[in-house]
Amino acid sequence: MTSTEDGDAMRWSGQRTDRVDDGTLPGLARMSGFVRSVRTPEFRGVTFHEVLAKSALNHVPADARMLPGEYTINPYRGCTHACQYCFARPTHTRLGLNAAGDFDNEIIVKTNIVEVLRNELARKRKLPPRVAFGTNTDVYQRAEGRYALMPGIIDALAGHRVPFSILTKGTTIRRDLDHLVKASRATTVHLGLSISMMDEELQQSVEFGTATTTARLATVRAIRDAGLDCTVFLSPILPRLTDSPEQLEELVSAVAAAGATSVLFHPLYLSSGVKDVFMTWLRGAYPHLVPDYVTLYSSGSETLRPYRHEVSDRIRAIIARYGFPDPDESVEDKFALNGRRNQPDAEPEQATLF
């Protein structure tokens, strides 16, 4: 599980015979909808738990703290990208799994989600006004190269002219550009890529299951060459690691050269369920920064306000120099973020998971 996802689709083409481990996580096996657990040499240390979903569309209640009234679709739970700061880690605890290693290595796959979505859309009298992808775990994580769920999902939404947005770190989205271009002719499609650092060594340390920054920049260019807009999320900005004027200048310059149409940025957000995971990584990789982080996050999940203002002023000036529109909530709204930063998915805990 290392640097690139480009070959996943070809690597898994036609390969559907794997080792089934009936003894993995017996708690999952007792759940309604569980089919089997699968391990394969291509994903060493990772187990895919295949389940049959009862529903595909998740409607976030109007009184939810996050994303009120939005619809989301999550083909996967857990993520092989293994970002140490991932805001979605606490959602794995709803399955009786932990937010650290289990989130990276125990991946729930809703193998029938395309069929379920088609049926739901056909039955609905009132279609969703929009569907957001990437609000929980990344739909273009490496597992998508194996299961190829997104082409059918994209086509189903486009067939009913349902607008949707996708936020991803995964270069496997390039596989589906033909589907996305076709969908954009029928409905509104917003695409976003997360690219937050130019330091490849740091990137491979803190998000070691993702494609390299170079591969992601090439993906932005491929999206633009296909005639689609692409927002780049310069997130998260890591205090003392990726926030210097020189680092931000290099990042924005590279994103502009790749053809991004707009950018957003957010400093690192560490919810209570994520902070322990990230700080464990920080103590191992950059122990001298631990006291700084303890201070910066002393008031909660966000950095102290003076730091946020300092970084905002710094990066906004750079963004303006490169001709990008001012990053504001109108851009965030395209991805159902609604100005709420990179906080956990709003899906209610009582929502049907499978």
Secondary structure as UniProt FT lines:
FT   TURN            6..7
FT   HELIX           8..12
FT   TURN            13..14
FT   STRAND          19..20
FT   TURN            22..23
FT   HELIX           26..29
FT   TURN            32..33
FT   STRAND          34..39
FT   HELIX           41..43
FT   TURN            44..45
FT   STRAND          47..51
FT   STRAND          58..59
FT   TURN            62..63
FT   TURN            68..69
FT   STRAND          71..72
FT   STRAND          76..77
FT   TURN            80..81
FT   TURN            84..85
FT   TURN            87..88
FT   HELIX           89..95
FT   TURN            99..100
FT   HELIX           101..105
FT   STRAND          106..110
FT   TURN            111..112
FT   HELIX           113..123
FT   STRAND          131..133
FT   TURN            139..140
FT   HELIX           143..147
FT   HELIX           150..159
FT   TURN            160..161
FT   STRAND          164..168
FT   HELIX           171..176
FT   HELIX           177..186
FT   STRAND          189..194
FT   HELIX           200..206
FT   TURN            208..209
FT   HELIX           213..225
FT   TURN            226..227
FT   STRAND          231..237
FT   TURN            239..241
FT   HELIX           245..258
FT   STRAND          262..267
FT   HELIX           272..285
FT   HELIX           287..289
FT   HELIX           290..296
FT   TURN            297..299
FT   HELIX           305..321
FT   TURN            322..323
FT   HELIX           329..332
FT   HELIX           333..335
FT   TURN            338..339
FT   TURN            349..350
//
